[in-house]
Amino acid sequence: MNKNQIEGSVKDVTGKIQQKVGEAAGNTNQQVKGVTKQIEGKVQKAVGDIEQAVDDSVKRARDKR
């Protein structure tokens, strides 16, 4: 795993928690912030996944030489 994968996963989880706390408190603003953080986390994790795939492909190409 790389930095973006880890940080993205953490943002996603904290966003879910923030959303649920907002729901429990009846605070729409916190719910929206939580959902936004989840989206940011998912995007960041996807970027990390792409980085990892590229790194893996480069490593495999080097190993074939």
N, CA, C and O of each residue as an XYZ file, in Angstrom:
260
protein
N       0.846     -1.186      0.000
C       0.000      0.000      0.000
C       0.885      1.240      0.000
O       1.987      1.246      0.548
N       0.371      2.277     -0.626
C       1.112      3.522     -0.638
C       0.369      4.580      0.184
O      -0.724      4.344      0.698
N       0.988      5.727      0.286
C       0.477      6.807      1.138
C      -0.957      7.211      0.761
O      -1.803      7.378      1.640
N      -1.227      7.365     -0.516
C      -2.566      7.792     -0.939
C      -3.627      6.737     -0.641
O      -4.760      7.077     -0.300
N      -3.278      5.488     -0.764
C      -4.234      4.431     -0.450
C      -4.597      4.466      1.035
O      -5.769      4.358      1.398
N      -3.601      4.617      1.875
C      -3.840      4.629      3.320
C      -4.607      5.879      3.738
O      -5.618      5.791      4.435
N      -4.118      7.049      3.306
C      -4.787      8.294      3.692
C      -6.210      8.362      3.143
O      -7.113      8.865      3.811
N      -6.408      7.858      1.934
C      -7.744      7.848      1.347
C      -8.702      6.974      2.140
O      -9.855      7.344      2.358
N      -8.227      5.825      2.565
C      -9.060      4.929      3.370
C      -9.410      5.564      4.715
O     -10.538      5.442      5.192
N      -8.440      6.240      5.319
C      -8.684      6.907      6.600
C      -9.721      8.021      6.429
O     -10.625      8.155      7.255
N      -9.598      8.820      5.366
C     -10.574      9.891      5.117
C     -11.971      9.313      4.916
O     -12.955      9.858      5.416
N     -12.048      8.217      4.190
C     -13.345      7.591      3.936
C     -14.001      7.170      5.248
O     -15.181      7.441      5.471
N     -13.248      6.516      6.101
C     -13.791      6.046      7.384
C     -14.178      7.223      8.286
O     -15.252      7.221      8.889
N     -13.303      8.222      8.375
C     -13.634      9.375      9.231
C     -14.836     10.133      8.687
O     -15.626     10.686      9.451
N     -14.971     10.157      7.374
C     -16.140     10.789      6.773
C     -17.426     10.050      7.111
O     -18.458     10.670      7.366
N     -17.359      8.722      7.113
C     -18.535      7.931      7.492
C     -18.927      8.204      8.937
O     -20.106      8.333      9.265
N     -17.910      8.289      9.798
C     -18.177      8.573     11.216
C     -18.799      9.958     11.349
O     -19.789     10.133     12.061
N     -18.218     10.942     10.664
C     -18.732     12.306     10.737
C     -20.175     12.373     10.226
O     -21.005     13.079     10.799
N     -20.468     11.654      9.171
C     -21.827     11.624      8.636
C     -22.795     11.035      9.657
O     -23.868     11.593      9.887
N     -22.426      9.922     10.266
C     -23.299      9.261     11.238
C     -23.510     10.133     12.481
O     -24.614     10.190     13.022
N     -22.453     10.806     12.926
C     -22.593     11.708     14.074
C     -23.543     12.846     13.705
O     -24.388     13.240     14.509
N     -23.405     13.368     12.502
C     -24.301     14.422     12.031
C     -25.740     13.945     11.967
O     -26.660     14.685     12.315
N     -25.938     12.711     11.524
C     -27.291     12.145     11.481
C     -27.868     12.023     12.884
O     -29.022     12.379     13.125
N     -27.055     11.515     13.807
C     -27.519     11.326     15.183
C     -27.853     12.657     15.856
O     -28.775     12.739     16.668
N     -27.097     13.689     15.509
C     -27.301     15.000     16.125
C     -28.310     15.844     15.350
O     -28.693     16.926     15.794
N     -28.734     15.352     14.205
C     -29.658     16.122     13.386
C     -28.986     17.328     12.738
O     -29.638     18.332     12.453
N     -27.679     17.220     12.509
C     -26.895     18.320     11.956
C     -26.587     18.032     10.484
O     -25.673     17.271     10.166
N     -27.357     18.648      9.602
C     -27.206     18.421      8.166
C     -25.830     18.852      7.678
O     -25.248     18.202      6.810
N     -25.306     19.944      8.230
C     -24.000     20.444      7.821
C     -22.915     19.391      8.062
O     -22.065     19.171      7.199
N     -22.938     18.747      9.215
C     -21.947     17.705      9.517
C     -22.138     16.481      8.613
O     -21.168     15.836      8.215
N     -23.383     16.174      8.299
C     -23.643     15.054      7.391
C     -23.015     15.324      6.025
O     -22.366     14.453      5.445
N     -23.216     16.534      5.523
C     -22.674     16.899      4.212
C     -21.152     16.889      4.246
O     -20.512     16.403      3.313
N     -20.570     17.424      5.314
C     -19.113     17.404      5.442
C     -18.591     15.966      5.467
O     -17.552     15.666      4.879
N     -19.310     15.093      6.143
C     -18.910     13.693      6.201
C     -18.950     13.016      4.845
O     -18.031     12.283      4.479
N     -20.016     13.263      4.104
C     -20.137     12.677      2.769
C     -19.041     13.225      1.857
O     -18.452     12.486      1.069
N     -18.775     14.521      1.970
C     -17.714     15.140      1.174
C     -16.365     14.508      1.486
O     -15.583     14.221      0.580
N     -16.097     14.294      2.761
C     -14.825     13.678      3.164
C     -14.733     12.246      2.634
O     -13.655     11.793      2.250
N     -15.866     11.535      2.613
C     -15.870     10.173      2.077
C     -15.503     10.182      0.592
O     -14.726      9.346      0.131
N     -16.064     11.124     -0.142
C     -15.773     11.225     -1.576
C     -14.301     11.545     -1.793
O     -13.646     10.943     -2.645
N     -13.781     12.498     -1.015
C     -12.360     12.840     -1.114
C     -11.495     11.601     -0.841
O     -10.511     11.349     -1.536
N     -11.878     10.848      0.168
C     -11.122      9.653      0.521
C     -11.153      8.608     -0.571
O     -10.132      7.992     -0.874
N     -12.315      8.404     -1.163
C     -12.438      7.411     -2.234
C     -11.599      7.819     -3.450
O     -10.952      6.980     -4.076
N     -11.619      9.114     -3.774
C     -10.825      9.599     -4.907
C      -9.333      9.441     -4.614
O      -8.578      8.974     -5.467
N      -8.910      9.827     -3.414
C      -7.504      9.709     -3.054
C      -7.053      8.245     -3.068
O      -5.948      7.942     -3.517
N      -7.899      7.346     -2.583
C      -7.556      5.926     -2.600
C      -7.453      5.416     -4.035
O      -6.575      4.612     -4.349
N      -8.352      5.883     -4.906
C      -8.306      5.473     -6.309
C      -7.007      5.945     -6.970
O      -6.406      5.216     -7.759
N      -6.583      7.157     -6.646
C      -5.306      7.659     -7.162
C      -4.165      6.755     -6.674
O      -3.268      6.401     -7.440
N      -4.217      6.394     -5.405
C      -3.205      5.486     -4.853
C      -3.224      4.129     -5.530
O      -2.173      3.535     -5.771
N      -4.419      3.634     -5.838
C      -4.536      2.349     -6.535
C      -3.882      2.421     -7.918
O      -3.200      1.490     -8.345
N      -4.105      3.548     -8.609
C      -3.508      3.727     -9.933
C      -1.989      3.811     -9.815
O      -1.267      3.192    -10.596
N      -1.509      4.573     -8.842
C      -0.065      4.664     -8.618
C       0.535      3.279     -8.359
O       1.592      2.936     -8.889
N      -0.149      2.507     -7.548
C       0.336      1.167     -7.213
C       0.362      0.279     -8.447
O       1.309     -0.481     -8.647
N      -0.673      0.369     -9.276
C      -0.726     -0.438    -10.490
C       0.404     -0.065    -11.443
O       1.015     -0.939    -12.059
N       0.679      1.223    -11.562
C       1.773      1.667    -12.431
C       3.115      1.167    -11.885
O       3.942      0.639    -12.628
N       3.313      1.340    -10.588
C       4.556      0.865     -9.972
C       4.744     -0.638    -10.181
O       5.839     -1.098    -10.504
N       3.662     -1.393     -9.990
C       3.734     -2.845    -10.179
C       4.063     -3.201    -11.626
O       4.842     -4.118    -11.886
N       3.463     -2.469    -12.563
C       3.726     -2.730    -13.988
C       5.170     -2.424    -14.349
O       5.807     -3.178    -15.086
N       5.684     -1.319    -13.829
C       7.074     -0.953    -14.097
C       8.006     -2.013    -13.513
O       8.981     -2.408    -14.152
N       7.707     -2.466    -12.315
C       8.548     -3.486    -11.668
C       8.540     -4.785    -12.483
O       9.587     -5.398    -12.694
N       7.354     -5.196    -12.937
C       7.270     -6.416    -13.749
C       8.050     -6.264    -15.056
O       8.705     -7.203    -15.509
N       7.972     -5.070    -15.658
C       8.694     -4.827    -16.916
C      10.203     -4.890    -16.670
O      10.936     -5.431    -17.498
N      10.667     -4.359    -15.573
C      12.097     -4.404    -15.248
C      12.546     -5.831    -14.979
O      13.643     -6.228    -15.372
N      11.698     -6.600    -14.309
C      12.053     -7.976    -13.974
C      12.164     -8.856    -15.215
O      12.888     -9.852    -15.197
N      11.468     -8.514    -16.281
C      11.497     -9.310    -17.507
C      12.788     -9.109    -18.278
O      13.131     -9.922    -19.136
N      13.503     -8.046    -17.985
C      14.756     -7.766    -18.709
C      15.831     -8.690    -18.352
O      16.939     -8.580    -18.877
